[in-house]
Amino acid sequence: MVDTKTAPAPAASPRQGETPPVRLLGSGPRRWRWLVLALGMMTAGGLSGVLALEQMDDRQGVLVADTDLPAGHVVAAEDLRIERISVADGVSFVGSESLESTVGQTLTVPVTEGGLLPEAALGAEAAFPERDRAVLGVALRVGRFPASIGPGAAVSVVVHPEEGATGGVEAYRALVRDVQPSAAEDGSVELELVASSADAAAIASAAAVERVSVVQVNPRGGA
């Protein structure tokens, strides 16, 4: 008897026109682990960039005048706003964390709207006016002062010589603390000035006989 074995049928070849299936490398759980790892690295990189930017940002919260504040003004919360800016070395300022302690203090110098509140300008009410400074009142008729003058303005107080005198015009630096319309209602005003104690007597005596004019000047300029 002859032992005959049946040969296995040959594997079916792909039909013409069909593309054999392709197995993706790394498919399954391993592939997802790589995707999660990549996403984690991207997130970590983004956080590192944010931290680096924060470290490069040297801005800090400071107190800024929200309106013109004259010397001698008692600071209120509504007088100030907080801004984040870069402050140069050597510039005096009050940080935003000191807002509560700043309210109620007296300004010894004027601060214009948008200006930094200088730490050196704050004091108790008894600290105003500063040593060697004086506060005096001056009544001025129309034409002897700029119409736009207001509290905080730096001015030059011009003292005109007496009639027939041979002396020239003299000028003294001062700061405007307050401006009020005169009771005469003729357009004249009453200025409250902060000036040097050494100049106060000359200004006051000349103002009493209407020999004074006021000119607004640059705060950093001369008289």
Residue, then its C-alpha position, 0 to 999 in steps of 0.5 A: m500500500v502506498d502512503t500518499k500525503t496531501a501537499p498543503a494548498p499554496a497560499a492565496s496570492p493577492r488579487q490583481g489590483e489589491t494592495p497588501p495590508v501594511r502593519l504600522l510600526g509601533s502600533g498599539p499601547r507602545r505607540w500611545r506611550w510615545l505620543v503621551l511622552a511627546l505631549g508631556m515634553m511639549t507642555a514642559g517646554g511651554l511652561s519653561g518659556v513662560l517662566a523664562l519670560e516672567q523672569m525677564d520681566d523687570r516691571q514692578g507695581v508702583l503708585v502713580a498720581d491719578t490727578d495733579l496733586p499739590a504740595g501739602h495735599v493729604v493723599a487719599a486712595e482715589d488720588l492714586r492708581i497702580e501701574r506696572i512699569s520698569v523703574a530706573d535705578g536711583v528713581s524714588f518711588v512708592g511700591s503698590e504694596s504700600l498703598e494702605s500706609t500711603v493714604g493719609q500722608t502729606l505731600t511735601v512736593p507737588v506730583t503731576e497726573g501720571g507721575l510716580l509718587p516719590e517716597a521722599a515726598l511723603g511725610a506727616e502733616a507737621a512735615f509741611p512745609e519743608r524746612d527752609r520753605a514757606v507758604l504764602g498767598v498772592a492775589l493777581r489781576v487778569g493778565r498777571f498769570p497764565a489762564s491755564i495755571g493750576p495746582g502743582a505748576a512750577v512758576s517764576v514769581v516776577v517782582h516788578p520794581e517800584e515806580g521810579a526805582t533804578g533796580g531791575v526786575e527780580a524773579y523767584r522760583a515757587l510752586v503753586r499749591d492752590v488756585q482760587p477765583s477772587a471774591a471780586e469776580d473780575g477774573s482775578v485769582e488768589l494763588e497759594l505758593v510754596a517758596s523759599s523762606a528766604d524769598a517769601a518776604a520779598i514776594a509777599s511785600a511786592a504782592a501787597v502793592e500789586r508788583v507781582s506777576v507769575v510765569q509758569v516755567n519748566p520744573r527743571g528750569g531756572a527762575 
